[in-house]
């Protein structure tokens, strides 16, 4: 599933490509994906409007005009692809948008084979009031005192620290890949209870999470299965992974074999010597 770095990669591409252009045609090929699409509101927010800005909140992509905002979530397999034609190129194309500028047209295709993505809209300026955003936690790269913030949530919780990091009501955008990698850099075992960790541990986790996310954004995200950028390119952060997906391989730091367990139905990778 695309996480914060992958979505940020798409947002930056959209801002560079579509900002200032006008949506001149919108064609839906489905009325729903994960849930019904509010097609009339979407058209009103975007059609015949110039794109003013493109933002990210958690794993949501928000494309703003003076009328409102088009909102996208890529789900597990969704992609927003800039193609040379408005004709669907893939079987699971659900939406094609034409953006017109002085030099050329941009054809943006929303493709989602598994249909776990979301397409929605908000009319007016305050897109933060959309129901999607009501219970989201902080943005990890924007929260200045992230370590203290996480400690205040975790100091009375007996759940594993990895579960806390992946709770979008606490902090957004840290999915399985980046939770595993952040805890490795911080030297904290993923099964440690959140309450057992000290404020110093939380400072280390926060610093590791920010470093990991920034490096992944710089690398264009991590392509494990489906993720591609708007231009159809794969992210290459996967070559920098220390533990994720590396069962029984040697730790890059100590040489110990990388361990693999299941937590709440999700795979977790770690080094039993480096992480305590």
C-alpha positions in Angstrom: 0.0 0.0 0.0 1.4 3.5 -0.8 2.5 5.2 2.3 3.4 8.8 3.1 6.6 9.0 0.9 4.8 7.4 -2.1 1.9 9.8 -1.9 4.2 12.8 -1.4 6.0 11.7 -4.6 2.7 11.8 -6.5 1.7 15.1 -4.9 4.9 16.8 -6.0 4.5 15.5 -9.5 0.9 16.7 -9.7 1.9 20.1 -8.4 4.7 20.5 -11.0 2.5 19.2 -13.9 -1.1 20.3 -13.3 -0.9 23.4 -11.2 -2.2 26.3 -13.2 -3.9 24.1 -15.8 -7.7 23.9 -16.3 -9.7 20.7 -16.1 -11.5 20.7 -19.4 -12.9 17.1 -19.4 -13.7 14.6 -16.8 -14.9 11.1 -17.6 -15.8 8.4 -15.1 -15.9 4.7 -16.0 -17.4 3.6 -12.7 -19.8 5.2 -10.2 -18.0 3.6 -7.2 -14.8 2.0 -6.2 -14.4 1.3 -2.5 -17.5 3.4 -2.0 -19.8 5.5 -4.1 -18.1 8.5 -5.9 -19.9 11.9 -5.4 -19.6 12.6 -9.2 -21.7 15.8 -9.3 -19.7 17.4 -6.5 -16.4 16.2 -8.0 -17.3 17.8 -11.4 -18.4 21.0 -9.7 -15.1 21.2 -7.7 -12.8 20.5 -10.7 -14.4 20.9 -14.1 -13.6 24.1 -15.9 -11.5 25.2 -13.0 -7.8 26.0 -12.8 -5.8 23.9 -10.3 -4.5 26.3 -7.7 -2.5 23.9 -5.5 -2.0 20.2 -4.7 -1.6 19.1 -1.1 -1.2 15.9 0.9 -2.9 15.0 4.2 -2.0 11.6 5.5 -2.3 9.4 2.4 -4.8 11.6 0.7 -4.1 13.7 -2.4 -6.0 17.0 -2.4 -6.2 19.0 -5.7 -7.6 22.5 -5.0 -9.4 25.0 -7.2 -11.2 28.2 -6.3 -14.5 26.2 -6.2 -13.4 23.3 -4.1 -11.1 20.2 -3.9 -10.9 16.9 -5.6 -9.7 14.2 -3.1 -8.0 10.9 -4.0 -6.7 8.0 -1.9 -4.7 5.3 -3.8 -5.7 2.5 -1.5 -3.7 -0.7 -2.0 -3.1 -0.6 -5.8 -4.3 2.8 -7.0 -2.2 5.0 -9.4 -2.6 8.4 -10.8 -0.8 8.3 -14.2 -0.1 11.0 -16.7 -0.5 9.4 -20.1 -0.4 10.7 -23.7 -4.0 10.0 -24.5 -7.4 10.3 -22.8 -8.2 6.8 -24.0 -8.0 4.3 -21.1 -4.8 2.2 -21.4 -5.5 -0.2 -18.6 -8.5 -2.5 -17.8 -9.1 -1.0 -14.3 -9.2 2.7 -15.3 -12.0 4.4 -13.4 -11.5 8.0 -14.2 -9.7 10.1 -16.8 -9.2 13.9 -16.4 -8.0 16.2 -19.2 -6.0 19.3 -18.0 -5.4 22.0 -20.6 -2.6 24.5 -20.7 -1.1 26.8 -23.3 1.5 24.2 -24.4 -0.2 20.8 -24.2 -2.9 18.7 -22.6 -2.3 16.5 -19.6 -4.4 13.3 -19.4 -4.5 12.0 -15.8 -5.8 8.5 -15.3 -6.9 7.0 -12.0 -6.2 3.3 -12.2 -7.0 0.9 -9.4 -7.2 -2.9 -10.0 -8.2 -3.8 -6.4 -10.7 -0.9 -6.0 -9.6 -0.1 -2.4 -8.9 3.5 -3.4 -11.2 6.5 -2.9 -12.3 9.4 -5.1 -14.3 12.2 -3.4 -14.7 16.0 -3.4 -15.3 19.0 -1.1 -16.9 22.2 -2.2 -15.5 25.4 -0.6 -12.1 26.2 0.8 -12.0 24.2 4.0 -11.3 20.7 2.7 -10.1 19.8 6.2 -13.8 19.6 7.1 -14.4 16.6 4.8 -15.2 13.5 6.8 -12.1 11.7 5.6 -9.9 14.0 7.8 -11.9 14.1 11.0 -9.9 11.6 13.1 -6.5 11.8 11.6 -3.4 12.2 13.8 -0.4 14.5 13.3 1.8 14.8 10.3 5.1 13.3 11.4 7.3 15.6 9.3 5.4 18.7 10.5 5.2 17.9 14.2 8.1 19.7 15.7 8.2 17.8 19.1 7.2 14.4 17.6 9.0 12.4 20.3 7.2 14.1 23.1 3.9 13.9 21.2 4.3 10.1 20.7 5.4 9.6 24.4 2.2 11.4 25.6 0.2 8.8 23.6 2.3 5.8 24.4 3.2 6.2 28.1 -0.1 4.7 29.3 -0.5 2.1 26.5 0.4 -1.5 26.7 0.1 -2.1 23.0 3.3 -2.8 20.9 5.2 0.3 19.8 4.9 -0.7 16.2 1.1 -0.7 16.6 1.2 2.9 18.0 3.3 4.1 15.1 0.8 2.6 12.6 -2.3 4.1 14.2 -3.5 6.9 11.9 -5.4 8.4 14.8 -2.1 9.1 16.5 0.3 9.8 13.6 -0.4 9.5 9.9 1.5 8.0 7.0 3.8 5.5 8.8 2.7 2.2 7.4 4.3 -1.2 7.7 7.5 -0.5 5.7 8.5 2.7 7.4 7.4 1.5 10.9 9.8 -1.5 10.6 12.6 0.7 9.2 12.2 3.5 11.8 12.2 1.1 14.7 15.4 -0.5 13.4 17.2 2.8 13.1 16.0 3.7 16.6 17.2 0.4 18.0 13.8 -0.4 19.5 12.2 -3.9 19.2 8.7 -3.7 17.6 7.2 -5.9 20.3 8.1 -3.5 23.1 5.1 -2.1 24.8 4.6 1.6 24.2 4.5 2.2 28.0 7.8 0.5 28.6 9.7 3.1 26.5 11.4 6.2 28.0 11.1 9.7 26.7 14.6 9.2 25.3 13.4 6.2 23.4 10.6 8.2 21.9 13.0 10.9 20.8 15.1 8.3 19.0 12.0 6.8 17.3 10.8 10.3 16.2 14.2 11.2 14.8 14.4 7.8 13.0 10.9 8.1 11.6 11.6 11.6 10.2 14.9 10.5 8.7 13.4 7.4 7.1 10.5 9.2 5.6 12.7 12.0 4.2 15.1 9.6 2.6 12.2 7.6 1.1 10.6 10.8 -0.3 14.0 11.7 -1.8 14.2 8.3 -3.4 10.7 8.6 -4.9 9.1 6.1 -2.5 9.4 2.3 -2.2 8.1 0.0 -5.0 7.4 -3.4 -3.5 4.5 -4.4 -5.7 2.2 -1.8 -7.3 3.4 1.7 -6.6 4.6 3.9 -9.5 4.9 7.6 -9.7 2.7 9.8 -11.8 5.1 9.3 -14.7 5.0 5.5 -14.2 8.4 5.2 -12.5 9.1 2.9 -9.6 10.5 4.3 -6.4 14.0 3.1 -5.5 14.1 3.3 -1.7 13.7 -0.5 -1.6 17.5 -0.7 -2.2 18.0 1.0 1.1 15.8 -1.2 3.3 17.5 -2.5 6.4 14.9 -5.0 7.6 11.6 -4.9 5.7 11.2 -8.0 3.6 14.7 -9.4 4.4 13.8 -12.5 6.4 16.9 -14.6 7.3 19.2 -12.2 5.5 22.2 -10.7 7.4 21.7 -7.4 9.3 23.6 -4.6 7.7 24.9 -3.5 11.1 25.7 -6.6 13.1 25.4 -9.5 10.7 22.7 -11.2 12.7 19.9 -12.9 10.8 16.9 -10.7 10.3 13.8 -12.0 12.2 10.2 -12.1 11.0 7.0 -12.3 13.1 3.3 -11.5 12.7 1.8 -8.6 14.6 -2.0 -8.0 14.4 -1.9 -10.0 11.1 0.9 -7.9 9.6 4.4 -9.0 8.9 7.2 -7.4 11.0 10.9 -7.6 10.4 13.6 -6.7 12.9 17.1 -7.5 14.1 17.1 -9.2 17.5 20.5 -7.9 18.4 20.3 -4.3 17.2 16.8 -3.8 18.5 16.1 -4.1 22.3 
